[in-house]
Amino acid sequence: MNVFEQKNTELIKEFNCYVREHPKFAEQIPHDAIVIMQLEGDEEFNAWARELAARRRSEGRPIVFVRIQKLRPLRSRIEKLVLEPVS
């Protein structure tokens, strides 16, 4: 998996969480649409994603671009850690 594929996978996961929390937003997406992620400020990734959309266009399904304007920093869900040195 290349860097853009990994970033796309992470953005799709975040988008799925957002849609679960904001179901009205999902109603705007046509049934069976191909969702292409765009990340504001990351033109290299966006160009890769648009190329992906161009390759998928021939499938005849609607294509929707989702432009993420802002992401919060990732945070760990770990509440407590213990470090156990190996001797």
Secondary structure, 3 states (H helix, E strand, C coil): CCHHHHHHHHHHHHHHHHHHHCHHHHCCCCCCCEEEEEECCCHHHHHHHHHHHHHHHHHCCCEEEEEECCCCCCCCCCCCCCCCCCC
